[in-house]
Amino acid sequence: MARAVRDIAQDIRALSAEDKLDLLRTLIAELDTPADPDVERIWLETAQRRYRELVEGKVKGVPGPLVFERLHTRLGG
């Protein structure tokens, strides 16, 4: 790394609030992209397969409130 993170952080602190916000938005946008370019396709295929399994009766759906109740119990809330 050419510059230490400490130096970069110091430069960022010197920016205006608007410039900091622009930088933050840019960094979040970069981090928010899938690491694998095929991830969107894979998610879509998975969702379609699971929907077919539900429609065909291969799996049984669980009502949303029951899912949250189970999570609440499991997480000790």
Secondary structure, DSSP 8 states (H G I E B T S, - for coil): --S-HHHHHHHHHTS-HHHHHHHHHHHHHHHTS-SSTTHHHHHHHHHHHHHHHHHTTSS----HHHHHHHHHHHTT-
